Amino acid sequence: MKNQNDLIVAGAVILVCIGVSLAFFFQKREPAPIAPPPTVVTTDAQPVPANVKYANSLPGGGGAAGAGAGGGPVGGPAGAGGGPALSGATRAGG
């Protein structure tokens, strides 16, 4: 009796598997159509006319030293005697 029950259960399982497989096959989704890719421009690029000036220096640097930082030695104003830190008795030999 056990063998007959096993055959019935096996047959039912096989029928359910076939039914589920057919349901999956016939209810599958159709893929969405793919949009065509945009066209790529393959013509030669046209150069933009430019106004190029060739020079040996940077623009605005007209003088020999240009616009320097100005000033003098560190520690005071520029001059013959130096700044206050270098005047009077603080000089070597003075």
HTML snippet that shows the backbone in 3Dmol.js (N, CA, C, O; Angstrom):
<script src="https://3Dmol.org/build/3Dmol-min.js"></script>
<div id="view" style="width:600px;height:400px;position:relative"></div>
<script>
const pdb = `
ATOM      1  N   MET A   1       0.817  -1.175   0.000  1.00  0.00           N
ATOM      2  CA  MET A   1       0.000   0.000   0.000  1.00  0.00           C
ATOM      3  C   MET A   1       0.869   1.250   0.000  1.00  0.00           C
ATOM      4  O   MET A   1       0.503   2.276  -0.574  1.00  0.00           O
ATOM      5  N   LYS A   2       1.979   1.154   0.627  1.00  0.00           N
ATOM      6  CA  LYS A   2       2.852   2.308   0.681  1.00  0.00           C
ATOM      7  C   LYS A   2       3.369   2.658  -0.705  1.00  0.00           C
ATOM      8  O   LYS A   2       3.485   3.843  -1.017  1.00  0.00           O
ATOM      9  N   ASN A   3       3.680   1.702  -1.536  1.00  0.00           N
ATOM     10  CA  ASN A   3       4.198   1.939  -2.873  1.00  0.00           C
ATOM     11  C   ASN A   3       3.178   2.684  -3.730  1.00  0.00           C
ATOM     12  O   ASN A   3       3.560   3.540  -4.528  1.00  0.00           O
ATOM     13  N   GLN A   4       1.885   2.375  -3.580  1.00  0.00           N
ATOM     14  CA  GLN A   4       0.855   3.049  -4.364  1.00  0.00           C
ATOM     15  C   GLN A   4       0.733   4.519  -3.950  1.00  0.00           C
ATOM     16  O   GLN A   4       0.552   5.389  -4.802  1.00  0.00           O
ATOM     17  N   ASN A   5       0.830   4.792  -2.678  1.00  0.00           N
ATOM     18  CA  ASN A   5       0.786   6.178  -2.206  1.00  0.00           C
ATOM     19  C   ASN A   5       1.999   6.978  -2.720  1.00  0.00           C
ATOM     20  O   ASN A   5       1.874   8.147  -3.083  1.00  0.00           O
ATOM     21  N   ASP A   6       3.146   6.338  -2.742  1.00  0.00           N
ATOM     22  CA  ASP A   6       4.345   6.998  -3.252  1.00  0.00           C
ATOM     23  C   ASP A   6       4.191   7.339  -4.729  1.00  0.00           C
ATOM     24  O   ASP A   6       4.623   8.407  -5.162  1.00  0.00           O
ATOM     25  N   LEU A   7       3.578   6.445  -5.512  1.00  0.00           N
ATOM     26  CA  LEU A   7       3.364   6.702  -6.933  1.00  0.00           C
ATOM     27  C   LEU A   7       2.364   7.852  -7.137  1.00  0.00           C
ATOM     28  O   LEU A   7       2.542   8.673  -8.037  1.00  0.00           O
ATOM     29  N   ILE A   8       1.342   7.911  -6.327  1.00  0.00           N
ATOM     30  CA  ILE A   8       0.353   8.982  -6.446  1.00  0.00           C
ATOM     31  C   ILE A   8       0.994  10.333  -6.099  1.00  0.00           C
ATOM     32  O   ILE A   8       0.789  11.317  -6.810  1.00  0.00           O
ATOM     33  N   VAL A   9       1.759  10.380  -5.025  1.00  0.00           N
ATOM     34  CA  VAL A   9       2.421  11.617  -4.619  1.00  0.00           C
ATOM     35  C   VAL A   9       3.443  12.040  -5.675  1.00  0.00           C
ATOM     36  O   VAL A   9       3.540  13.223  -6.001  1.00  0.00           O
ATOM     37  N   ALA A  10       4.198  11.093  -6.206  1.00  0.00           N
ATOM     38  CA  ALA A  10       5.195  11.415  -7.231  1.00  0.00           C
ATOM     39  C   ALA A  10       4.514  11.945  -8.488  1.00  0.00           C
ATOM     40  O   ALA A  10       4.992  12.905  -9.094  1.00  0.00           O
ATOM     41  N   GLY A  11       3.419  11.336  -8.879  1.00  0.00           N
ATOM     42  CA  GLY A  11       2.684  11.809 -10.060  1.00  0.00           C
ATOM     43  C   GLY A  11       2.123  13.203  -9.843  1.00  0.00           C
ATOM     44  O   GLY A  11       2.175  14.041 -10.744  1.00  0.00           O
ATOM     45  N   ALA A  12       1.585  13.461  -8.653  1.00  0.00           N
ATOM     46  CA  ALA A  12       1.044  14.792  -8.363  1.00  0.00           C
ATOM     47  C   ALA A  12       2.153  15.848  -8.371  1.00  0.00           C
ATOM     48  O   ALA A  12       1.960  16.953  -8.876  1.00  0.00           O
ATOM     49  N   VAL A  13       3.296  15.506  -7.818  1.00  0.00           N
ATOM     50  CA  VAL A  13       4.422  16.437  -7.799  1.00  0.00           C
ATOM     51  C   VAL A  13       4.889  16.740  -9.223  1.00  0.00           C
ATOM     52  O   VAL A  13       5.192  17.888  -9.548  1.00  0.00           O
ATOM     53  N   ILE A  14       4.947  15.718 -10.062  1.00  0.00           N
ATOM     54  CA  ILE A  14       5.364  15.908 -11.456  1.00  0.00           C
ATOM     55  C   ILE A  14       4.366  16.805 -12.186  1.00  0.00           C
ATOM     56  O   ILE A  14       4.773  17.700 -12.928  1.00  0.00           O
ATOM     57  N   LEU A  15       3.066  16.580 -11.987  1.00  0.00           N
ATOM     58  CA  LEU A  15       2.055  17.417 -12.645  1.00  0.00           C
ATOM     59  C   LEU A  15       2.116  18.871 -12.161  1.00  0.00           C
ATOM     60  O   LEU A  15       1.957  19.794 -12.960  1.00  0.00           O
ATOM     61  N   VAL A  16       2.342  19.077 -10.872  1.00  0.00           N
ATOM     62  CA  VAL A  16       2.455  20.434 -10.346  1.00  0.00           C
ATOM     63  C   VAL A  16       3.692  21.121 -10.933  1.00  0.00           C
ATOM     64  O   VAL A  16       3.633  22.296 -11.297  1.00  0.00           O
ATOM     65  N   CYS A  17       4.788  20.409 -11.024  1.00  0.00           N
ATOM     66  CA  CYS A  17       6.016  20.987 -11.600  1.00  0.00           C
ATOM     67  C   CYS A  17       5.813  21.356 -13.061  1.00  0.00           C
ATOM     68  O   CYS A  17       6.259  22.416 -13.501  1.00  0.00           O
ATOM     69  N   ILE A  18       5.148  20.498 -13.812  1.00  0.00           N
ATOM     70  CA  ILE A  18       4.883  20.805 -15.219  1.00  0.00           C
ATOM     71  C   ILE A  18       3.961  22.023 -15.324  1.00  0.00           C
ATOM     72  O   ILE A  18       4.182  22.895 -16.163  1.00  0.00           O
ATOM     73  N   GLY A  19       2.931  22.086 -14.479  1.00  0.00           N
ATOM     74  CA  GLY A  19       2.007  23.226 -14.500  1.00  0.00           C
ATOM     75  C   GLY A  19       2.706  24.537 -14.146  1.00  0.00           C
ATOM     76  O   GLY A  19       2.478  25.557 -14.796  1.00  0.00           O
ATOM     77  N   VAL A  20       3.542  24.515 -13.133  1.00  0.00           N
ATOM     78  CA  VAL A  20       4.266  25.727 -12.738  1.00  0.00           C
ATOM     79  C   VAL A  20       5.236  26.141 -13.834  1.00  0.00           C
ATOM     80  O   VAL A  20       5.361  27.332 -14.119  1.00  0.00           O
ATOM     81  N   SER A  21       5.924  25.193 -14.454  1.00  0.00           N
ATOM     82  CA  SER A  21       6.848  25.514 -15.540  1.00  0.00           C
ATOM     83  C   SER A  21       6.113  26.142 -16.717  1.00  0.00           C
ATOM     84  O   SER A  21       6.591  27.119 -17.295  1.00  0.00           O
ATOM     85  N   LEU A  22       4.949  25.587 -17.081  1.00  0.00           N
ATOM     86  CA  LEU A  22       4.167  26.164 -18.182  1.00  0.00           C
ATOM     87  C   LEU A  22       3.648  27.558 -17.824  1.00  0.00           C
ATOM     88  O   LEU A  22       3.619  28.440 -18.682  1.00  0.00           O
ATOM     89  N   ALA A  23       3.241  27.768 -16.580  1.00  0.00           N
ATOM     90  CA  ALA A  23       2.768  29.083 -16.163  1.00  0.00           C
ATOM     91  C   ALA A  23       3.899  30.106 -16.237  1.00  0.00           C
ATOM     92  O   ALA A  23       3.697  31.224 -16.710  1.00  0.00           O
ATOM     93  N   PHE A  24       5.087  29.725 -15.771  1.00  0.00           N
ATOM     94  CA  PHE A  24       6.226  30.642 -15.860  1.00  0.00           C
ATOM     95  C   PHE A  24       6.577  30.948 -17.313  1.00  0.00           C
ATOM     96  O   PHE A  24       6.894  32.089 -17.647  1.00  0.00           O
ATOM     97  N   PHE A  25       6.522  29.948 -18.167  1.00  0.00           N
ATOM     98  CA  PHE A  25       6.906  30.145 -19.571  1.00  0.00           C
ATOM     99  C   PHE A  25       5.928  31.074 -20.293  1.00  0.00           C
ATOM    100  O   PHE A  25       6.356  31.968 -21.024  1.00  0.00           O
ATOM    101  N   PHE A  26       4.638  30.877 -20.100  1.00  0.00           N
ATOM    102  CA  PHE A  26       3.654  31.657 -20.845  1.00  0.00           C
ATOM    103  C   PHE A  26       3.356  33.025 -20.220  1.00  0.00           C
ATOM    104  O   PHE A  26       2.727  33.867 -20.862  1.00  0.00           O
ATOM    105  N   GLN A  27       3.794  33.258 -18.987  1.00  0.00           N
ATOM    106  CA  GLN A  27       3.558  34.548 -18.354  1.00  0.00           C
ATOM    107  C   GLN A  27       4.826  35.384 -18.229  1.00  0.00           C
ATOM    108  O   GLN A  27       4.852  36.368 -17.491  1.00  0.00           O
ATOM    109  N   LYS A  28       5.856  35.004 -18.935  1.00  0.00           N
ATOM    110  CA  LYS A  28       7.106  35.767 -18.840  1.00  0.00           C
ATOM    111  C   LYS A  28       6.927  37.150 -19.454  1.00  0.00           C
ATOM    112  O   LYS A  28       6.104  37.336 -20.350  1.00  0.00           O
ATOM    113  N   ARG A  29       7.682  38.098 -18.980  1.00  0.00           N
ATOM    114  CA  ARG A  29       7.615  39.477 -19.465  1.00  0.00           C
ATOM    115  C   ARG A  29       8.429  39.606 -20.746  1.00  0.00           C
ATOM    116  O   ARG A  29       9.452  38.946 -20.925  1.00  0.00           O
ATOM    117  N   GLU A  30       7.953  40.460 -21.619  1.00  0.00           N
ATOM    118  CA  GLU A  30       8.706  40.769 -22.827  1.00  0.00           C
ATOM    119  C   GLU A  30       9.656  41.916 -22.513  1.00  0.00           C
ATOM    120  O   GLU A  30       9.262  42.874 -21.848  1.00  0.00           O
ATOM    121  N   PRO A  31      10.891  41.838 -22.975  1.00  0.00           N
ATOM    122  CA  PRO A  31      11.825  42.930 -22.693  1.00  0.00           C
ATOM    123  C   PRO A  31      11.407  44.209 -23.409  1.00  0.00           C
ATOM    124  O   PRO A  31      10.858  44.170 -24.511  1.00  0.00           O
ATOM    125  N   ALA A  32      11.672  45.332 -22.771  1.00  0.00           N
ATOM    126  CA  ALA A  32      11.346  46.634 -23.356  1.00  0.00           C
ATOM    127  C   ALA A  32      12.244  46.880 -24.556  1.00  0.00           C
ATOM    128  O   ALA A  32      13.414  46.497 -24.542  1.00  0.00           O
ATOM    129  N   PRO A  33      11.709  47.517 -25.599  1.00  0.00           N
ATOM    130  CA  PRO A  33      12.562  47.793 -26.760  1.00  0.00           C
ATOM    131  C   PRO A  33      13.654  48.801 -26.396  1.00  0.00           C
ATOM    132  O   PRO A  33      13.415  49.756 -25.657  1.00  0.00           O
ATOM    133  N   ILE A  34      14.826  48.575 -26.914  1.00  0.00           N
ATOM    134  CA  ILE A  34      15.975  49.430 -26.631  1.00  0.00           C
ATOM    135  C   ILE A  34      15.962  50.605 -27.599  1.00  0.00           C
ATOM    136  O   ILE A  34      15.802  50.426 -28.806  1.00  0.00           O
ATOM    137  N   ALA A  35      16.133  51.801 -27.062  1.00  0.00           N
ATOM    138  CA  ALA A  35      16.159  53.004 -27.888  1.00  0.00           C
ATOM    139  C   ALA A  35      17.429  52.999 -28.733  1.00  0.00           C
ATOM    140  O   ALA A  35      18.490  52.587 -28.266  1.00  0.00           O
ATOM    141  N   PRO A  36      17.318  53.456 -29.970  1.00  0.00           N
ATOM    142  CA  PRO A  36      18.526  53.486 -30.804  1.00  0.00           C
ATOM    143  C   PRO A  36      19.527  54.503 -30.257  1.00  0.00           C
ATOM    144  O   PRO A  36      19.127  55.546 -29.739  1.00  0.00           O
ATOM    145  N   PRO A  37      20.814  54.213 -30.365  1.00  0.00           N
ATOM    146  CA  PRO A  37      21.811  55.154 -29.830  1.00  0.00           C
ATOM    147  C   PRO A  37      21.838  56.429 -30.658  1.00  0.00           C
ATOM    148  O   PRO A  37      21.532  56.403 -31.850  1.00  0.00           O
ATOM    149  N   PRO A  38      22.203  57.548 -30.030  1.00  0.00           N
ATOM    150  CA  PRO A  38      22.276  58.813 -30.777  1.00  0.00           C
ATOM    151  C   PRO A  38      23.407  58.764 -31.797  1.00  0.00           C
ATOM    152  O   PRO A  38      24.396  58.054 -31.612  1.00  0.00           O
ATOM    153  N   THR A  39      23.251  59.509 -32.852  1.00  0.00           N
ATOM    154  CA  THR A  39      24.287  59.528 -33.879  1.00  0.00           C
ATOM    155  C   THR A  39      25.493  60.318 -33.379  1.00  0.00           C
ATOM    156  O   THR A  39      25.354  61.290 -32.637  1.00  0.00           O
ATOM    157  N   VAL A  40      26.651  59.891 -33.791  1.00  0.00           N
ATOM    158  CA  VAL A  40      27.896  60.522 -33.384  1.00  0.00           C
ATOM    159  C   VAL A  40      28.404  61.374 -34.539  1.00  0.00           C
ATOM    160  O   VAL A  40      28.471  60.915 -35.680  1.00  0.00           O
ATOM    161  N   VAL A  41      28.760  62.611 -34.237  1.00  0.00           N
ATOM    162  CA  VAL A  41      29.274  63.513 -35.265  1.00  0.00           C
ATOM    163  C   VAL A  41      30.700  63.092 -35.607  1.00  0.00           C
ATOM    164  O   VAL A  41      31.567  63.045 -34.734  1.00  0.00           O
ATOM    165  N   THR A  42      30.934  62.791 -36.867  1.00  0.00           N
ATOM    166  CA  THR A  42      32.261  62.332 -37.279  1.00  0.00           C
ATOM    167  C   THR A  42      32.925  63.291 -38.259  1.00  0.00           C
ATOM    168  O   THR A  42      33.913  62.927 -38.898  1.00  0.00           O
ATOM    169  N   THR A  43      32.408  64.500 -38.390  1.00  0.00           N
ATOM    170  CA  THR A  43      33.030  65.462 -39.288  1.00  0.00           C
ATOM    171  C   THR A  43      34.252  66.083 -38.612  1.00  0.00           C
ATOM    172  O   THR A  43      34.398  66.027 -37.391  1.00  0.00           O
ATOM    173  N   ASP A  44      35.122  66.674 -39.425  1.00  0.00           N
ATOM    174  CA  ASP A  44      36.319  67.309 -38.884  1.00  0.00           C
ATOM    175  C   ASP A  44      35.932  68.555 -38.089  1.00  0.00           C
ATOM    176  O   ASP A  44      35.024  69.295 -38.468  1.00  0.00           O
ATOM    177  N   ALA A  45      36.633  68.770 -36.992  1.00  0.00           N
ATOM    178  CA  ALA A  45      36.379  69.946 -36.164  1.00  0.00           C
ATOM    179  C   ALA A  45      36.987  71.169 -36.843  1.00  0.00           C
ATOM    180  O   ALA A  45      38.093  71.102 -37.380  1.00  0.00           O
ATOM    181  N   GLN A  46      36.270  72.272 -36.819  1.00  0.00           N
ATOM    182  CA  GLN A  46      36.751  73.517 -37.403  1.00  0.00           C
ATOM    183  C   GLN A  46      37.473  74.316 -36.319  1.00  0.00           C
ATOM    184  O   GLN A  46      36.877  74.604 -35.281  1.00  0.00           O
ATOM    185  N   PRO A  47      38.735  74.682 -36.528  1.00  0.00           N
ATOM    186  CA  PRO A  47      39.442  75.460 -35.503  1.00  0.00           C
ATOM    187  C   PRO A  47      38.877  76.865 -35.395  1.00  0.00           C
ATOM    188  O   PRO A  47      38.459  77.460 -36.388  1.00  0.00           O
ATOM    189  N   VAL A  48      38.869  77.378 -34.196  1.00  0.00           N
ATOM    190  CA  VAL A  48      38.383  78.730 -33.937  1.00  0.00           C
ATOM    191  C   VAL A  48      39.526  79.701 -34.227  1.00  0.00           C
ATOM    192  O   VAL A  48      40.626  79.504 -33.712  1.00  0.00           O
ATOM    193  N   PRO A  49      39.306  80.741 -35.033  1.00  0.00           N
ATOM    194  CA  PRO A  49      40.393  81.685 -35.287  1.00  0.00           C
ATOM    195  C   PRO A  49      40.782  82.408 -33.998  1.00  0.00           C
ATOM    196  O   PRO A  49      39.927  82.858 -33.235  1.00  0.00           O
ATOM    197  N   ALA A  50      42.091  82.506 -33.776  1.00  0.00           N
ATOM    198  CA  ALA A  50      42.589  83.113 -32.540  1.00  0.00           C
ATOM    199  C   ALA A  50      43.481  84.294 -32.864  1.00  0.00           C
ATOM    200  O   ALA A  50      44.064  84.373 -33.946  1.00  0.00           O
ATOM    201  N   ASN A  51      43.580  85.199 -31.924  1.00  0.00           N
ATOM    202  CA  ASN A  51      44.441  86.361 -32.056  1.00  0.00           C
ATOM    203  C   ASN A  51      45.658  86.113 -31.162  1.00  0.00           C
ATOM    204  O   ASN A  51      45.634  86.426 -29.972  1.00  0.00           O
ATOM    205  N   VAL A  52      46.716  85.551 -31.739  1.00  0.00           N
ATOM    206  CA  VAL A  52      47.887  85.157 -30.965  1.00  0.00           C
ATOM    207  C   VAL A  52      48.984  86.192 -31.168  1.00  0.00           C
ATOM    208  O   VAL A  52      49.274  86.585 -32.298  1.00  0.00           O
ATOM    209  N   LYS A  53      49.594  86.632 -30.068  1.00  0.00           N
ATOM    210  CA  LYS A  53      50.733  87.551 -30.120  1.00  0.00           C
ATOM    211  C   LYS A  53      51.932  86.827 -29.533  1.00  0.00           C
ATOM    212  O   LYS A  53      51.883  86.332 -28.407  1.00  0.00           O
ATOM    213  N   TYR A  54      53.001  86.771 -30.300  1.00  0.00           N
ATOM    214  CA  TYR A  54      54.219  86.139 -29.820  1.00  0.00           C
ATOM    215  C   TYR A  54      55.115  87.214 -29.215  1.00  0.00           C
ATOM    216  O   TYR A  54      55.363  88.239 -29.852  1.00  0.00           O
ATOM    217  N   ALA A  55      55.603  86.996 -27.995  1.00  0.00           N
ATOM    218  CA  ALA A  55      56.454  87.964 -27.316  1.00  0.00           C
ATOM    219  C   ALA A  55      57.466  87.207 -26.472  1.00  0.00           C
ATOM    220  O   ALA A  55      57.338  86.004 -26.244  1.00  0.00           O
ATOM    221  N   ASN A  56      58.470  87.936 -26.015  1.00  0.00           N
ATOM    222  CA  ASN A  56      59.506  87.337 -25.189  1.00  0.00           C
ATOM    223  C   ASN A  56      59.283  87.569 -23.701  1.00  0.00           C
ATOM    224  O   ASN A  56      60.135  87.199 -22.894  1.00  0.00           O
ATOM    225  N   SER A  57      58.174  88.163 -23.322  1.00  0.00           N
ATOM    226  CA  SER A  57      57.931  88.436 -21.908  1.00  0.00           C
ATOM    227  C   SER A  57      56.447  88.273 -21.611  1.00  0.00           C
ATOM    228  O   SER A  57      55.620  88.137 -22.513  1.00  0.00           O
ATOM    229  N   LEU A  58      56.142  88.290 -20.352  1.00  0.00           N
ATOM    230  CA  LEU A  58      54.753  88.204 -19.936  1.00  0.00           C
ATOM    231  C   LEU A  58      54.079  89.553 -20.127  1.00  0.00           C
ATOM    232  O   LEU A  58      54.762  90.577 -20.122  1.00  0.00           O
ATOM    233  N   PRO A  59      52.773  89.587 -20.295  1.00  0.00           N
ATOM    234  CA  PRO A  59      52.104  90.873 -20.477  1.00  0.00           C
ATOM    235  C   PRO A  59      52.197  91.725 -19.216  1.00  0.00           C
ATOM    236  O   PRO A  59      52.042  91.219 -18.104  1.00  0.00           O
ATOM    237  N   GLY A  60      52.452  93.034 -19.395  1.00  0.00           N
ATOM    238  CA  GLY A  60      52.505  93.957 -18.268  1.00  0.00           C
ATOM    239  C   GLY A  60      53.854  94.039 -17.592  1.00  0.00           C
ATOM    240  O   GLY A  60      53.974  94.748 -16.592  1.00  0.00           O
ATOM    241  N   GLY A  61      54.876  93.357 -18.076  1.00  0.00           N
ATOM    242  CA  GLY A  61      56.187  93.400 -17.429  1.00  0.00           C
ATOM    243  C   GLY A  61      57.138  94.293 -18.176  1.00  0.00           C
ATOM    244  O   GLY A  61      58.213  93.835 -18.562  1.00  0.00           O
ATOM    245  N   GLY A  62      56.797  95.551 -18.403  1.00  0.00           N
ATOM    246  CA  GLY A  62      57.543  96.434 -19.283  1.00  0.00           C
ATOM    247  C   GLY A  62      58.903  96.867 -18.769  1.00  0.00           C
ATOM    248  O   GLY A  62      59.787  97.091 -19.595  1.00  0.00           O
ATOM    249  N   GLY A  63      59.142  97.005 -17.466  1.00  0.00           N
ATOM    250  CA  GLY A  63      60.407  97.523 -16.954  1.00  0.00           C
ATOM    251  C   GLY A  63      61.457  96.434 -16.842  1.00  0.00           C
ATOM    252  O   GLY A  63      61.194  95.259 -17.097  1.00  0.00           O
ATOM    253  N   ALA A  64      62.681  96.864 -16.443  1.00  0.00           N
ATOM    254  CA  ALA A  64      63.762  95.902 -16.294  1.00  0.00           C
ATOM    255  C   ALA A  64      63.484  94.961 -15.128  1.00  0.00           C
ATOM    256  O   ALA A  64      63.723  93.757 -15.223  1.00  0.00           O
ATOM    257  N   ALA A  65      62.982  95.511 -14.035  1.00  0.00           N
ATOM    258  CA  ALA A  65      62.690  94.671 -12.882  1.00  0.00           C
ATOM    259  C   ALA A  65      61.192  94.501 -12.697  1.00  0.00           C
ATOM    260  O   ALA A  65      60.759  93.757 -11.817  1.00  0.00           O
ATOM    261  N   GLY A  66      60.417  95.160 -13.492  1.00  0.00           N
ATOM    262  CA  GLY A  66      58.985  95.062 -13.335  1.00  0.00           C
ATOM    263  C   GLY A  66      58.529  95.823 -12.112  1.00  0.00           C
ATOM    264  O   GLY A  66      59.231  96.701 -11.611  1.00  0.00           O
ATOM    265  N   ALA A  67      57.354  95.480 -11.641  1.00  0.00           N
ATOM    266  CA  ALA A  67      56.838  96.117 -10.434  1.00  0.00           C
ATOM    267  C   ALA A  67      57.265  95.266  -9.263  1.00  0.00           C
ATOM    268  O   ALA A  67      56.586  94.308  -8.893  1.00  0.00           O
ATOM    269  N   GLY A  68      58.394  95.621  -8.684  1.00  0.00           N
ATOM    270  CA  GLY A  68      58.943  94.824  -7.593  1.00  0.00           C
ATOM    271  C   GLY A  68      58.193  95.022  -6.306  1.00  0.00           C
ATOM    272  O   GLY A  68      57.199  95.748  -6.257  1.00  0.00           O
ATOM    273  N   ALA A  69      58.665  94.380  -5.269  1.00  0.00           N
ATOM    274  CA  ALA A  69      58.007  94.463  -3.982  1.00  0.00           C
ATOM    275  C   ALA A  69      58.302  95.784  -3.281  1.00  0.00           C
ATOM    276  O   ALA A  69      57.527  96.210  -2.424  1.00  0.00           O
ATOM    277  N   GLY A  70      59.415  96.444  -3.630  1.00  0.00           N
ATOM    278  CA  GLY A  70      59.757  97.706  -2.990  1.00  0.00           C
ATOM    279  C   GLY A  70      60.245  97.484  -1.571  1.00  0.00           C
ATOM    280  O   GLY A  70      60.198  96.363  -1.066  1.00  0.00           O
ATOM    281  N   GLY A  71      60.702  98.520  -0.937  1.00  0.00           N
ATOM    282  CA  GLY A  71      61.155  98.393   0.439  1.00  0.00           C
ATOM    283  C   GLY A  71      62.644  98.174   0.518  1.00  0.00           C
ATOM    284  O   GLY A  71      63.355  98.357  -0.470  1.00  0.00           O
ATOM    285  N   GLY A  72      63.108  97.798   1.645  1.00  0.00           N
ATOM    286  CA  GLY A  72      64.539  97.642   1.847  1.00  0.00           C
ATOM    287  C   GLY A  72      64.839  96.413   2.665  1.00  0.00           C
ATOM    288  O   GLY A  72      64.118  95.418   2.592  1.00  0.00           O
ATOM    289  N   PRO A  73      65.916  96.476   3.458  1.00  0.00           N
ATOM    290  CA  PRO A  73      66.271  95.298   4.250  1.00  0.00           C
ATOM    291  C   PRO A  73      65.250  95.048   5.354  1.00  0.00           C
ATOM    292  O   PRO A  73      64.519  95.948   5.765  1.00  0.00           O
ATOM    293  N   VAL A  74      65.220  93.839   5.807  1.00  0.00           N
ATOM    294  CA  VAL A  74      64.268  93.457   6.834  1.00  0.00           C
ATOM    295  C   VAL A  74      64.658  94.127   8.149  1.00  0.00           C
ATOM    296  O   VAL A  74      65.824  94.099   8.543  1.00  0.00           O
ATOM    297  N   GLY A  75      63.703  94.715   8.810  1.00  0.00           N
ATOM    298  CA  GLY A  75      63.974  95.317  10.107  1.00  0.00           C
ATOM    299  C   GLY A  75      63.851  96.820  10.099  1.00  0.00           C
ATOM    300  O   GLY A  75      63.977  97.427  11.162  1.00  0.00           O
ATOM    301  N   GLY A  76      63.618  97.450   8.991  1.00  0.00           N
ATOM    302  CA  GLY A  76      63.489  98.897   9.009  1.00  0.00           C
ATOM    303  C   GLY A  76      63.409  99.448   7.598  1.00  0.00           C
ATOM    304  O   GLY A  76      63.435  98.703   6.619  1.00  0.00           O
ATOM    305  N   PRO A  77      63.311 100.772   7.512  1.00  0.00           N
ATOM    306  CA  PRO A  77      63.219 101.392   6.195  1.00  0.00           C
ATOM    307  C   PRO A  77      64.562 101.353   5.489  1.00  0.00           C
ATOM    308  O   PRO A  77      65.617 101.234   6.113  1.00  0.00           O
ATOM    309  N   ALA A  78      64.493 101.458   4.160  1.00  0.00           N
ATOM    310  CA  ALA A  78      65.720 101.441   3.377  1.00  0.00           C
ATOM    311  C   ALA A  78      66.425 102.780   3.515  1.00  0.00           C
ATOM    312  O   ALA A  78      65.778 103.824   3.588  1.00  0.00           O
ATOM    313  N   GLY A  79      67.722 102.750   3.551  1.00  0.00           N
ATOM    314  CA  GLY A  79      68.477 103.995   3.646  1.00  0.00           C
ATOM    315  C   GLY A  79      69.938 103.694   3.882  1.00  0.00           C
ATOM    316  O   GLY A  79      70.338 102.533   3.974  1.00  0.00           O
ATOM    317  N   ALA A  80      70.752 104.765   3.981  1.00  0.00           N
ATOM    318  CA  ALA A  80      72.192 104.579   4.121  1.00  0.00           C
ATOM    319  C   ALA A  80      72.554 104.010   5.491  1.00  0.00           C
ATOM    320  O   ALA A  80      73.506 103.239   5.607  1.00  0.00           O
ATOM    321  N   GLY A  81      71.819 104.377   6.509  1.00  0.00           N
ATOM    322  CA  GLY A  81      72.175 103.932   7.849  1.00  0.00           C
ATOM    323  C   GLY A  81      71.520 102.627   8.243  1.00  0.00           C
ATOM    324  O   GLY A  81      71.775 102.123   9.336  1.00  0.00           O
ATOM    325  N   GLY A  82      70.692 102.069   7.394  1.00  0.00           N
ATOM    326  CA  GLY A  82      70.010 100.843   7.766  1.00  0.00           C
ATOM    327  C   GLY A  82      68.831 101.146   8.661  1.00  0.00           C
ATOM    328  O   GLY A  82      68.484 102.309   8.866  1.00  0.00           O
ATOM    329  N   GLY A  83      68.236 100.145   9.176  1.00  0.00           N
ATOM    330  CA  GLY A  83      67.065 100.313  10.006  1.00  0.00           C
ATOM    331  C   GLY A  83      67.420 100.559  11.448  1.00  0.00           C
ATOM    332  O   GLY A  83      68.600 100.569  11.797  1.00  0.00           O
ATOM    333  N   PRO A  84      66.430 100.759  12.298  1.00  0.00           N
ATOM    334  CA  PRO A  84      66.732 101.020  13.705  1.00  0.00           C
ATOM    335  C   PRO A  84      67.396  99.845  14.394  1.00  0.00           C
ATOM    336  O   PRO A  84      68.116 100.034  15.374  1.00  0.00           O
ATOM    337  N   ALA A  85      67.173  98.660  13.913  1.00  0.00           N
ATOM    338  CA  ALA A  85      67.798  97.504  14.567  1.00  0.00           C
ATOM    339  C   ALA A  85      69.275  97.409  14.251  1.00  0.00           C
ATOM    340  O   ALA A  85      70.011  96.710  14.947  1.00  0.00           O
ATOM    341  N   LEU A  86      69.731  98.109  13.196  1.00  0.00           N
ATOM    342  CA  LEU A  86      71.117  97.993  12.801  1.00  0.00           C
ATOM    343  C   LEU A  86      71.911  99.282  13.024  1.00  0.00           C
ATOM    344  O   LEU A  86      73.029  99.403  12.522  1.00  0.00           O
ATOM    345  N   SER A  87      71.364 100.237  13.758  1.00  0.00           N
ATOM    346  CA  SER A  87      72.042 101.537  13.902  1.00  0.00           C
ATOM    347  C   SER A  87      72.731 101.639  15.252  1.00  0.00           C
ATOM    348  O   SER A  87      72.434 100.898  16.189  1.00  0.00           O
ATOM    349  N   GLY A  88      73.652 102.573  15.317  1.00  0.00           N
ATOM    350  CA  GLY A  88      74.300 102.945  16.594  1.00  0.00           C
ATOM    351  C   GLY A  88      75.209 101.870  17.123  1.00  0.00           C
ATOM    352  O   GLY A  88      75.975 101.261  16.377  1.00  0.00           O
ATOM    353  N   ALA A  89      75.119 101.635  18.444  1.00  0.00           N
ATOM    354  CA  ALA A  89      76.050 100.772  19.150  1.00  0.00           C
ATOM    355  C   ALA A  89      75.841  99.292  18.862  1.00  0.00           C
ATOM    356  O   ALA A  89      76.670  98.464  19.240  1.00  0.00           O
ATOM    357  N   THR A  90      74.754  98.957  18.205  1.00  0.00           N
ATOM    358  CA  THR A  90      74.528  97.540  17.947  1.00  0.00           C
ATOM    359  C   THR A  90      75.300  97.034  16.747  1.00  0.00           C
ATOM    360  O   THR A  90      75.307  95.832  16.481  1.00  0.00           O
ATOM    361  N   ARG A  91      75.957  97.937  16.008  1.00  0.00           N
ATOM    362  CA  ARG A  91      76.742  97.506  14.854  1.00  0.00           C
ATOM    363  C   ARG A  91      78.070  96.927  15.331  1.00  0.00           C
ATOM    364  O   ARG A  91      78.633  97.331  16.349  1.00  0.00           O
ATOM    365  N   ALA A  92      78.526  95.989  14.568  1.00  0.00           N
ATOM    366  CA  ALA A  92      79.839  95.429  14.887  1.00  0.00           C
ATOM    367  C   ALA A  92      80.906  96.425  14.479  1.00  0.00           C
ATOM    368  O   ALA A  92      80.917  96.898  13.342  1.00  0.00           O
ATOM    369  N   GLY A  93      81.761  96.732  15.356  1.00  0.00           N
ATOM    370  CA  GLY A  93      82.868  97.653  15.060  1.00  0.00           C
ATOM    371  C   GLY A  93      82.458  99.095  15.144  1.00  0.00           C
ATOM    372  O   GLY A  93      83.242  99.946  14.724  1.00  0.00           O
ATOM    373  N   GLY A  94      81.301  99.446  15.649  1.00  0.00           N
ATOM    374  CA  GLY A  94      80.865 100.825  15.647  1.00  0.00           C
ATOM    375  C   GLY A  94      80.811 101.394  16.955  1.00  0.00           C
ATOM    376  O   GLY A  94      80.456 102.563  17.105  1.00  0.00           O
TER     377      GLY A  94
END
`;
const viewer = $3Dmol.createViewer("view");
viewer.addModel(pdb, "pdb");
viewer.setStyle({}, {cartoon: {color: "spectrum"}});
viewer.zoomTo();
viewer.render();
</script>
